[in-house]
């Protein structure tokens, strides 16, 4: 729970017109970090492009 609060403060709610997506995914106690931009084409389809850096971390107590 502490780690969740730290990440919330580091990455606050973005502006409505932001095109950046930051993902933290937890799998088997490893937290994966990914950063993408999104772009809509003329048909309304959304394309994600990974920016980097990407990393995985494991919290310890």
C-alpha positions in Angstrom: 0.0 0.0 0.0 2.9 2.4 0.7 4.3 1.8 -2.7 1.0 2.5 -4.3 0.8 5.9 -2.6 4.3 6.8 -3.6 3.6 6.1 -7.2 0.4 8.1 -7.1 2.3 11.1 -5.9 5.1 10.6 -8.5 2.6 10.2 -11.3 -0.5 12.4 -10.6 -3.7 12.4 -12.7 -2.7 13.7 -16.2 -4.2 16.6 -18.1 -7.2 15.8 -20.2 -5.3 16.5 -23.5 -2.3 14.3 -22.5 -1.3 11.6 -25.0 1.1 9.8 -22.7 0.3 6.5 -20.9 2.3 5.2 -18.0 1.6 1.6 -16.9 2.6 -0.1 -13.7 1.7 -3.8 -13.8 2.2 -6.2 -10.9 2.9 -9.8 -11.7 4.3 -12.3 -9.2 5.6 -9.4 -7.0 7.5 -7.8 -9.9 6.3 -4.4 -11.0 6.8 -3.7 -14.7 7.0 -0.1 -15.9 6.1 0.9 -19.4 5.6 4.3 -21.1 3.6 4.8 -24.3 2.2 7.6 -26.4 -1.2 7.2 -28.1 -2.2 8.6 -31.4 -5.6 8.5 -33.1 -5.8 8.1 -36.9 -8.4 9.5 -39.2 -10.6 6.4 -38.6 -10.6 6.8 -34.8 -8.3 3.8 -34.3 -5.7 4.3 -31.5 -2.0 3.4 -32.0 0.3 2.9 -29.0 4.0 3.6 -29.4 6.4 2.5 -26.6 8.8 5.3 -25.6 11.0 3.8 -23.0 12.7 3.3 -20.7 11.1 0.1 -19.6 12.1 -1.7 -16.4 11.0 -4.1 -13.8 11.4 -3.7 -10.1 10.7 -5.7 -7.0 9.8 -4.0 -3.7 11.3 -5.3 -0.5 10.1 -4.8 3.1 
